[in-house]
C-alpha cells in the first residue's frame, strides 16, 4: 500500500504512520480468494481523532487483484495442503485405520463436510487463479462520505474496465489532492472523477454541521425505539459497545448517533472500529463508544467483556440491545418517537427498522449475481447487434412465430440495443441521484427533530450559567474551585417528568464542556456548535415571546423540517462552484501505463508536487486553537477535570492517538502496564472529585459560606451523585480483572469473599467489627450490640427478593454501607484478603496498587462526615426488622408493671399500628415494611393491676439492617392519678450518633440536627420550681420567634429538602414548647389545694366561661366574629376531650396547638384566652398573656405561618374528630 500526502500536509503524515494505516484500511489483514469466491469490492470508512478532539476521516475501497507471483501461488498451495491435512486428521483422529471402519464411522454430516472441504478448501496452482485484496484510501478533513465513495468506485472501474481511462490515474489523484478545494460553507461543489462528475455540499454557518453518513441505514439497522435508547446511553456517557460483522455498519451507527448529539459533543473514547490488536482497551474504566467486529457464528454469550454494569451492548446485525440498569428514559420519549416515525414513514422506512427486509434483499441480490456469473459473461450484454430470435430464444410462443415467419418468407430485422440500454442507464443514474437527494433530506430532517428537543429543553440554560470571573485568565486559574452552572435552580425550573434524565445529564462531561464553551465565548470566538444553538434559541424567543410552554412538559414538534430540506435541495440542484478538470500531467514517456485488472504503481514524483499555498485541510483560527488548548489544560468537571483527561482520559478517548503511536501497537507488557497506570491515576482523581462533590452538596449552606459551591441539593441530585459513585466503584472493580464473572465485578468479588469467610466460620468466629457501645440508662436496660459485619450486610441484600440482578445487589450493598457509614471499612475488609485479590486481579489493576488504594479508601471515609439515607429512601417496600427497648427510671418507679403496655412506631413512610408488648419484657423485636426515617412513638398501657404507674425515661428503636437508632425521650409518668393522668404519650424521636460520628461532625463543622424534646421540657409544671431555671420574658418571646421562623424556612425550601415538620411543631424548641413557655409564664401557683394544675385546666375554665358568658360588645360585627371564634375553640377542646384516647393534659394541649396551627385558628384563639376572666385568677399581673402589646405581637408572629399548608402526622391527632360545626 502506497501513501501520498501533499507537501503542506505534514500534520497528516505524522498523524498516520503507514503500519497503522494498513490496520485501518484492512482491519482483517490481507485476504486471498480464488475465481470461485466472491470478489465484489467492499467499501468502509474509519476515523482518526487528534489529541485536541478534532477528527480526520478515511474512506476505503477494498478490491481483489490477481496474484502474478509464482512464488506466492506455490506458497499458497502448500499452505492449503497443510491446512487440509491437519483438518482431515482432526476429523478422523478417533477412527480406525481400515477403510471399512473409516466408512462406517462417517455419517452423512461428515461426508458432506468432507466433500465441501475437497471442493472449496483447496487451491490448485494449475487449475485455480489466486487473488489478493488491495485497498485504495482517501483521507479528508470533513466527512464527505458519498463523494469519496463515488470517486473511489470510479477509480476502481477505471482499473477493471476493458478500455483504459481517458487520462492516467495520476491525473485524477493529483486533481483531488491539489486542485479540488473544500466547498465554502453554505455552498456546493462539483469536481470530476474518471467518468462522471461528483457533487458535494457543505451546510451554511447557521445550519447543522456536515454529516454525510446516511441516517436511513442507522434507523433501518436498529429501529426507532432501539436507536433512541442507545442515543440516551450516549448522552449519559455510559459505555457503549457496537457489535457487527460489517465494518461500515459500525461506522454508520456510531457516526449517526454522535451526529444527533448537537449541540453537545462526545468527550471520551471514540473508536467506531476497534482493531483486534487493541482489544485490551475494552478494559478501560472510562466511558467509551467503540465498535467491535463480530465473527460469523459467534454467540453473544461467548463474548467476554471486562465490565457490563454500565454497558450498553448494541448487536447491530440482530437488531438487539442490552441496556444498563437504573436507566432513565429520554424526556417525552413516546411523543419523540412518534414524531420521528412520521418523518421516516414519509421516506418509506418502517419505524421498527427493516433489518430482515434488507437481509432478504441481500440474499436475492446474491442469487442474481450467481446467475450472472454462470452465464460466463459476468452479467454484461454484448453491444453488438443481435437478432430478435437470439434475444427471445427459448420461448415456445416466439419459436412458433419464428417458424411461421420462415415459411412465409418474412425476415426479422436485427435490432440495436445500445440506445435502449443507454436510456435505461440514464434512468438508473437519475434514480441514484434521486435516492441520494432523499437520503440528504432524511438526514437533515431527522437531525432537526433531535436538535429541536435540545432547543426546547435548554431554551433557558443561559440564565443558569454562572459567570463570576472578570477575565479569562482568572477564570482558568480558579476553574477547579468554581461552579459554572446553577444545577439546583435549573432542575427546580424543569418539568417533573424531565428530572430523572436531566439530573444525570447535567453531570456529564459533554454538558460541562458545553457550559465551559459558553463562558469562554465572552472572551473568544464562539464555538461553531454553540453559535448555531444560541441562534436557534434566540429564534424561538422571537417567535414565542417567552411562551410559558417552554417550562412545561407539553411536547412541541419541530417546525423547520420543510425549510431545512429545501435549503439542501437548492444546493444540490444548483452548483455554486466547479473545480478544475483533471488534466494531463508532466509525466515521462512510459509512465501511467494501463494494465487491465491491476492498480498501477503511482508515480510518486508526479504526486509529490502541487500548487503552492494550497493546503485545503480544515482551517482553524488561532483563537479556536488557543481556546481548545487552554480548556484542555484547565477545564474541570465534577469527576473528570482536564488535568485528569490530560493524563489518561484524553489518551483513551481517542484511540486514534494510540494508533498513531508505534509503541502501543507493540502491545508489550510494559506498554500495557503504563497505559493502565494512567487509568489508575485517573480513577483515584475521579474518586477524590466525586467524594468532594458529595460532601460539599450535603453540607449545603455551610459549604457555601466556606466557598465550596452551591447552596442547595435536592433529593434527586443526591440520588444522582450516589448513582454516579456506584458507577465509579463498578469501574474500579472491573479494572484489571483476570477473569470476568457475572455482570457486576464488585458483587462477584463480594460473593467469593463471602464463600471463603463462611468456610472458615465452623473453625473459628469470623472477625467482625464491634458496633457502637451499648446505650445504657439509669435503669441499666440497654440495646444489645448490633453486630457490624460485611457478610451480614451482604445477607441482608441477598434476602431482598425485590432485587433480581447482581448489578442491583451491588448497588444496594453500596447504598446500605454508605448509609451505615461503613463503606470504607467494608471495602478495606474486602481488600484485606490479599490472596483473593491477587487471584482475581492482574498486577496493574487499581485494587492492587497499594498507595492509590489507601488514598481511595481515605476519600470514601470522608463521606462518614454526613448522614445519608440512600438505602432507606430508595428501597421503600422491603420488610425490615426493628428492635425496640423501653427504658424506665428505676429509681423512681417500678421497672415491671402489671398493666398491658403497647407501642406504635411511626415514620415518614407509615406506621406499625398498635403492637402489644409482652408482659414483664422491656425489649421486643418486630418486622414490618420500611417505615423510612422514624418520627414518633406512641406508648401507653391499660392501667390494669396493682402496679399500673410507670415512669418512662425514653424509648429506643433501632433499624436492624441500617443500624440507625432513634431515641424518643419521655421523662413522664404513665398512669391515672399521677403527673397529668396520661395513659399514653406521643414521643418525638431523634437519630442517635456514635462517638466517631460526633467527632467527624465537629471536624467538618456540619450543623447538628435539631434534637427531639428533652425530659426537662416535657415535665409537668410542678417540676419548673426548684432546681429548674425559669426563662425570662425576653427569652420566651425569642423562642416563639425562632420556632415560627423555623417553620417558615421549612416551607421555603424545595420539597425534597424539607426535614420533619413534626419536630418543628412538637420537638425541643418547637412551636408547642414555645407556646407552653408563654402559658407557663406568670402562673400564680403550680399547686392549688395540693393538686397539680396544668395549662389544660386553664383551657377548660376558659371553655366553661365561653359557653356560659353573655358579654355585650359595642360593635355588632365584633360580636359575631368573637362568637364564631369561641364556638370553634370550644368545639376543638370538646373533640380532644372526647377522643377515644387516654391522653394526659399536656398531650391534649399539644394536640390543640397542632390543630390550631393546621387550621389557621391560633391567631383567633390567643386574644380570646387573653381576655378571659379566668386569666386574672390563674396568672400574675406580670404574665405575658396579660400584657396587651405582647399578645398583639404574638398574634402577628403566628399569622406569618397562615400562608402555608400544614399537614400533620397521623399519630399526633389520631382519634380526634374536628369535623366542621353544623
Beta strands, then each sheet from edge to edge (+ up, - down):
strand 1: 32-34
strand 2: 42-49
strand 3: 55-66
strand 4: 130-140
strand 5: 188-192
strand 6: 197-201
strand 7: 239-244
strand 8: 269-271
strand 9: 288-293
strand 10: 311-315
strand 11: 320-322
strand 12: 577-578
strand 13: 879-888
strand 14: 901-907
strand 15: 910-911
strand 16: 915-916
strand 17: 923-929
strand 18: 934-941
strand 19: 950-959
strand 20: 965-974
strand 21: 984-991
strand 22: 1087-1088
strand 23: 1091-1092
sheet 1: 1+ 4- 3+ 2-
sheet 2: 6+ 5- 12-
sheet 3: 8+ 9+ 7+ 10+ 11-
sheet 4: 15+ 14- 18+ 21- 20+ 19- 13+ 17-
sheet 5: 15+ 14- 16+
sheet 6: 22+ 23-
end
